[in-house]
Amino acid sequence: MNKNRMEAFSDGVLAIIITIMVLEMKVPHGTDLSALRPLLPVLMSYVLSFIYIGIYWSNHHHLLHAVRGGVSGGALWANLHLMFWLSLLPFVTGWMGENRFAPLPSALYGAVLLLASIAYTILVRTLLRREGRGSLLAQAIGSDAKGLASIVLYLAAIPLAFVGYGISQMLYAVVALIWLVPDRRIERQMEEE
């Protein structure tokens, strides 16, 4: 099957997710800067989630750009699995922001990020299985240390949300910083080809 359909579908889903997140933000009733103060947690959670969606969109694009063959039915389902977890980001983002980073909403936010990360790993492995060990994609992905580090950091951040929300939020931000720059491994492999 053609990978372009999967990429177009994913682009649409991610655009809708961002739209839903911004529409969930309520306009303050006051006209001065103090009216924005209660919305700071909501805005901060939105910014973090927007960055995460951007990271997934960018890396998904790079990933599919490195795929030379078509995609299998398994890859389509793996991609839907990823889109499912990402589609829950507006809910957990809103819940976490509205409740000022309370422990349970912050932990659930981390759980959704963890499951999205696992789903992305499954998608990568599914594509690698079809492309083969010597493929451009396999060379570009390498050991996937960033992916494994992300999962470990999420696993640490989830229970730490009950110790102090600042710790878990910092770990979520660290993972975002790790991935903020698109995965250059794929770009380098594409340039060398």
N, C-alpha and C positions, 0 to 999 in steps of 0.2 A: 504494500500500500504506500501511497505517496506521503512523505513526511510533511509536506506543505499544508495539508488539511489539518494535521494534528497541531502544527504550529499556529495556524490561523485560529483554530478553536481555542487554544490556550491563551493566545493574545486577547481574544474576546472575553474569556472568563476573567482574566486578570484585570482588564479594563473595567469590567462590571464590579469586581471586588473593590477596586479603588473608588468607584462612583458610590457604591453603597456606604463605604466607610465615611466619605466626606458628607453624604446626605444625613448620616446619623448624628453629625455634630450640630448641636442646637445653637441658634443665634442668641446672644445675650440680650436682655431687655433694657439694660442701661446704655448710656451713650459715652461714658468715660472709660478710661483704662481700667479702673477698679472693677468694672463689670466683667472684664475678661479674666480676672484673677481666679474665680471658681472654675473656669474652663481650662486652666493650665494642665491639670492631669489628663483631661480628655485630649487636648492638643498634643501633649507629649506622647501619649500612647498612639495617637494617629500618625504622628511623624515617624515613630519607630516602625509601625506596621507598614506605612507607605514605603519606607526604605526597604523593608523585607520583601514586599511585593516587587519593588524595582530590582532587587537582587535576584529573586527567582526569575523574573522576566528576562533579565540580561543573561543569566547563566543558562536558562532554558534555550534561549536563542543561540548562544554559543554551542551548546550541546548538540542541538539539532543541525547546526551548520556543519558540524564535524561528521555527521552521519552521512555515509556515501550511498548506502543502499536504501531500500524502503524501510518502513516500520511494520512490525508484526502486529497481529491482534493482541498479543501479550503486551506490547509496548503501548498500544492504545489504552488498554485497561490500566497499566501502570501509570500512564499519564492522567487518566481520570481519577485514579487514587490520589495522586498529587493534587489535582485541582479540587478534590473533595476537601482535603485538609486545609488548603489555602482559602477555600470558600468560607471556612469557619472563622477566619481572622477578623472580619468585621464584628462578629458577635463577641468574641473574647476581647477584642480591642475596646469596644464600647463598654463592656462590663468592667474591665480593668480600669479604664479611665474614669467612668462615672463613680466608681467606688474608691477612688484615690489610691490605687495600687494595693488594695486589701489582699491578704495572703491567698485566699482561695481563687479569686479571679486572676491574680498574678501567676499562681501555679498552673491554672488551666490554660492561660496564655502560653506558658512554657510547654505544656503538654501538646498543644496544637502545633507549636513550632517544632517540637521534637518529632511528632508524627509526620509533619510535612517534610522534615529533613530525611526521615527514614523512607518516606515515599519517593523522594527525589533520588535517593540511593538505589532504591528498587528500580526506578526508571532507568538510571544509568546502567545498572547491571543487566537489565533486560535488553537495552540497546547494544551493550558490549557483547552479549551472547550472540546476537545476530551479526554484528560487524566482524567479530573475530579478534583473537589475541594480537595479531600483527597489524590491526587497523589503525588508521589515523586517530580514531576516537580512543582506542586503548592506549596509544602512546601519549595522547594528551591528558587523559585522566590519571594515569600513573597509579600511585598508591592511594590516592584520594585522602591524604592526611587532613586536609581542611574539613572534609565531610565527616571524618571520624572524630576530629576535635570538636566539631559543632555538636555532635550527638552527646559526647561526654560532658560538654559545658551545659547543655540543656538538662541532662540527667542530674547535674549538680544544682542547677538553678531552681528546679521545680521544688525540691524539699526546702531549699534555702529561702523560698518565698515565705515560709512560715516562721523563719528566724528573723528576717528583716527584708522588707520589700526592696530596699536599696541594693542589697547584694544580688538578688535575682535580676533586677532591672539592669544592673551593671553587667552581669554575665550575658543577658540578651543583647545589650549594646556591643559587648566585645565580639560576640559571634557575628553581628551585623558588620562590624569593622573588619573582621577577617575576610568577609565576602564582599565588602563594598566595591572593591575594584573587581571588575569582571575577571573570570578565571583566565588568566593570561596563558596558561598551558595550552589551551585550545588555539588561541590566536597565534602563538609561536609555532605550533605544529602546522597550522594552515599556511603561514608564511614560508615555512621550510619546504612545503610540498611543491 
